[in-house]
């Protein structure tokens, strides 16, 4: 996101939050603040909260940066979601490195 777009997005978000805050009565605000600061409720929320995506595995993947030719990247991206997994499968097939969670040897 460019700096200009980020600034516009941030200003819009701040404006919406201020507009919402103006609609909340002071008694409501006090109740929300009290509930947010209650350690029991905060702990319960933390234990029930789910993060998007799948849970981390025993051997999490490592983020790397790699430079690829544009035409090669376009090829993998044209297949839609899962393009990084497809690159990994091809690398495993080329190197013969076995996936620890799969019994298939590429």
PyMOL commands that set and color helices and strands:
alter all, ss='L'
color gray80, all
select helices_A, chain A and resi 3-23+26-37+39-48+70-77+83-95
alter helices_A, ss='H'
color red, helices_A
deselect
rebuild
show_as cartoon
